[in-house]
Amino acid sequence: MKGGERKLVERLKRIVEVLVRHEGENPVVLDMSSTPIPTDYFVIVTANSSPHMKALREAVLEELDRLNQPVIFYDKDLEHDWLLIDAGDIVIHIFSEYGREFYDLESLWLMAERLNLIEV
């Protein structure tokens, strides 16, 4: 593993740890590098309410700031079932239970390798 890739995986681990620590449900990491999507990883997680979605978003944004990771875009609106944080090589998707089932990104991107969080 190259130095840059090692740093990316370390950032990914820290993001997932933050989501788990803040009780994000069923976090999944997809390796998007073999897809036409211009990012390396998707992190998908479920929140149990709108305030929980906001709390997860804020926790991830704070961690990205600590990591000196620029954020390209993030949803500020909480009136939806899906919040997105685009940190360039990692895109974090925070869903309501309904939104995760409805959009079903894991099935949409079946060709993406699903990473075991323990091995990341």
Beta strands, then each sheet from edge to edge (+ up, - down):
strand 1: 25-31
strand 2: 41-46
strand 3: 73-74
strand 4: 82-86
strand 5: 90-95
strand 6: 113-115
sheet 1: 3+ 4- 5+ 2+ 1- 6+
end
